[in-house]
């Protein structure tokens, strides 16, 4: 069981960490291309549904991972709307 949790946490760090260089370029440097709004909205809805599932199943790794992912997509949504 501990092995499964470790793999889950490492996977979550890698997946969420992959978004930060692009976000840094976009927000701090102002140089990145913006993704389509429809893609960001679909990802937000999907992550919200995954979050609800993780909440029902009481899965901490997925709760944190999907919460972070939803926050990142919301940030991208705001950047797209207000840019």
Number of C-alpha atoms within 10 A of each C-alpha: 5 7 7 8 13 12 11 15 16 11 14 19 12 10 13 14 11 11 13 12 10 16 19 13 13 16 13 10 10 10 12 14 9 15 11 10 14 10 11 20 15 12 16 20 13 14 22 17 13 18 22 15 14 18 13 10 11 12 13 14 17 21 21 15 22 23 16 15 21 21 14 18 21 16 15 20 20 12 14 14 9 7 6
